[in-house]
Amino acid sequence: MKFASEILGLPRGTETLLRDLVHERTGIFFDASKVDLLMDKLAPLVVKRGFSSFLDYYYLLKYDEHACAEWENVMNAISVGETYFWREIDQVRALTQAILPNWLSAHPGRTLRIWSAACATGEEPLTIAMALHEAGWFERASIEISASDGSSAAIDKARRGIYRGRAFRSLSVERRETYFIEQDAGEWLVQPSLRSRVSYSVANLRNSNEIARLAADVVFCRNVFIYFSPAAIASTVQSFAKFMPVPSYLFVGSSESLVRVTAEFALEDVHGAFVYVKEPYERAR
């Protein structure tokens, strides 16, 4: 199979221009070994637009004042949607068994806000909602869960709430039957009572205004930074630090580290899981 660059016109240097523009707007970075993959992902969009070259598409994305809708298509094309229920559950347990009771004790009467910042098709925020329900927190406290992703197609799927086999590979049969309604052709629909616990929206983590809109007491931003460049990670974490309250808690993926990225968050072991904690200045000292 030929690469897109062999099918469509690709003047020298165009792939770098596109790669850098995508990185600037989305944070996702394709190194030299993956530029062909980026071109293959973008090729159908170029063809759909009726362009004969990637350079025309670059000019559209870079300079057209009506390019917002096209950037939505780009995000849908390049986003990685691989996730599943009950993933890295130790961090969720740290929330339900340690962070949440301590936070509510210190802030009686306040609403705890939780944000799943890269929720893909919704498995992560629904997992959080299941764990909170099983711990009895929805009956004892005011809790809001918001979830976002850069891909509008992923958010559409999350809102529909229909899942198939691989999404359940770490979820017990008992939980699947409790929280989902079996449909035809091996599909399962999330129970309305669980679905109502999560509000979904589209958000680009490279946009500090959108981080400001969604910033919460607890933020899950897991398995996102493995696709970002160091500069994009630093900028995004700086925005988290700016808009998250004190105290607040940031969860990243098990293979991700922010130790050399920020001094705004202290890495702590909470109930057997690592979490980055934004503490009052006096305590942090």
N, C-alpha and C positions, 0 to 999 in steps of 0.2 A: 504494500500500500504506500502510495506516495505521500510525502508530507505536504501540508497545505502550501508551504513556501514554494513547492515545485509546481503547484497547480495555478496559484494566483501570482500576480506580479509582486515581487519583493525586492525593491531596489536596495542596494547595499546600505546597511545601517538602519533600515526601517524596523527590523525586529527589535533592535535595541531601543529605538524611540518608543515603540509600543510597549515594550517590557517596562521601561522606566515610567511611562505615563500610567500604566496599570498599577505599578508599585506606589506611585505618588498618591493616586486616588483611593486605592483599596488597602494598601499595606502588604498585599500578597506579592512575594518576590519570586520570580522564576530565574534561577541562575543559568549560566551558559549551557549546562547540560539539559535544561528543561525549556529552553526558548522554543524549540520545535513543538513541544506539547502545548505551549500557550498559543502558538500560531494555529495549531490544529483545532483548539477550542474556539478561537475567534473566526476561523475560516467560514463556517456556516453563516455567521452574522454579516460578514463582508459580502458574501454571495446574495444573501437576502436583501441587502441594501442595493444590490445591482451594481456594486463597484467591481472593477477589474483588478484592483490592487489594494494591498494593505495600506499603502501610503494614503490613498483616498480616505480609508477608514480612520487612520490616525488623525487626519485633518478634521474629520467630523467630530471625533471625540475631544480633540484639543481645543477647537475654535468655534464650533457651532453652538450658538446660544440656546438651541433647543436639544442639546445632546443628553439631557438628564434621562430621558426615556431609554436612550441607547446604553447609557451606563448601567441601567437596571438589567438590560440584556447581558452586558458583559459580566456583571456580578453573578447572574444566574449561570452563565457558561463556565466560570472559573471556580466557583465555590465548591468546596469539598463537603459533601453531606453525609459522610460515614459516621454513624453514631448508633447507640442502642440503649435500651432501658437498663437501669441499675449499674451504669458504668462508673468505675472508680467510686464505689459506694462508701468507702471509708470517710471521704470528705463530707458526704451528705450526712453520715452519722455524726461526724464532729459538729455539724451545724445543729442537728436535732437534739443531741445529748449533752453538748457542752456550751457552744456559743449562744444558742437561743435562750436557754434558761438563765445564763449569766446576764445577757443583754436585757432581757425582760425584767429581771430583778433590779437592774440599775436604771431602767427607763419604764417604770410602771405607767400603764395607760397609753403608751405610745404604740403606733403601728410599726412593726418591723417590715422593712421593704427588702425584697430579694430580687436580684436581676440575673437572669441567665443571658449573658451578653452575646453568645454565639450559639443559639439553640438549635440550629439546623432545622430538622423537621419536628422538633418538640419533645424528643425523648428525655432530654435533661430536665427541663422544668416540670414535666409530668412525674419524673422520678422523685424530684424534690417534693412535689405535692403529695405523692404516695407516702413518702417517709414522714412528712409532717402529719398526715392523717393518722398513720399507724402509731405515732407517738402521742396522739391526742392534742396536738397543739392548736388545731383550728377551733377547738371548743374552748380553749383556755386563753387565747391571745388573738390580737388583731394582726393578721399577716397578709401582705400583698406580694404576689409573684408576677413579675413582668418578664417577658422573654423577647429577644430580638435576634435577627440575623441580617446579614447584608444581602442575602438572596431573597427576593420577593417570591420566587417559586417555592423555596423551602418553607417560607412563612405560610403560603397558601396551603401547603400540605399539612402543616402543623394545625392550622385552623380547621381543616377537614377532620383531622384526628383519626385517620384510618391507617393501620399498620399491618405489616405482614411478618412472616416467620423470622427473618434475621434480626429484626428489631427486638425480638424477645429472647435472644440467645442467652442472656444472663438473668432473665426474669423468671421466677418460679411459675409453674403452671397455676398454682393457687392464686398468685397475684394477678396473673393474666385473666383468669376467670372472674376475679373479684372486680377488677378495674376496667375491663373491656367487654364488649358485647360481640359475640361471634357473628360474622356476616358471611356472605357467599364467597366462594373461591379462596378460602384461606385468609380472609381479611378480618381484622378486628377493629371495632369502633370504640374509642375511649368513652367511658361512662360520662354523661353530661355533668354529673356532680363533681367529677375530677376535672374535667375540661374547664368548668367555670372558675376554677381556682387560678387560671393563668390568663393573662392578657398579652397578646402578641402584637408586634410591630416590626417594620423594617428599619434597620439602623446600620449605618456605616461607622465602624469604630475609628476610622480616620477623621471623622467629623466631630470635633470637640463639642459642638452645640448639641449633638445627639447624645453624647455621653453625659452632658450636663442634664439633659431631659430625663435620662433613665437612671442616673447614678443612685445607688442604694446603699443600705447598711451592710448588705452581703452581696458580693458580686461573684458569680461563677463565669470565668473566661478561660475555659479549658480547651486545650488542643487547638488553639488559634495561633499562638505565637510561633509554633513550629513552621508556619507558612510565611511569617513576617520577616523582614530584614531587621537587624539590630536597631537601626535608626527608627523604624516604624514601631518596634516594640517599645523603645524608650519614650517616644512621643505619646503613644497610647497610654502607657502606664502613668506618664506625667499628667495626662488628662484625668485618669482615674483618681490620682492623688489630689488633684485640684478640686474635684467635685464630690468625691465621697465624703461623708461626714466623719466625725471623730466620736467614738471609735468606729471602725468599720473593718470588714474582712474580705479579702480577695483570694479566691481559689483559682489556681492555674493547673494545667495538666501535670501528671506525674513526671513527664520527661522535660518539663519546662522549668527554667530557673530565672528569677529576677534579682538574685543576690547582687550581681554586678551592674544591674540596670537602675536601681532606685535605692535611695536612702529614706524614702517617705514611708515605706512599709517594712516592718520587722518580721522576719521569718520565724514562725513559732510552730512547735509540735502541739497540736490540740487534739486530745483524745485519739492519739495515734495517727493523725493526718497532718500534713504540712499546710499551713495557711499564712498568707501575708497580712499582717495586722497594721492598720493605721491607728496609731496611739496618740493620746495627748502628748504635747511636747515635753511636759515635765516628767511623765512616766518614761518616755522614750530615752531621755537622758540617763 
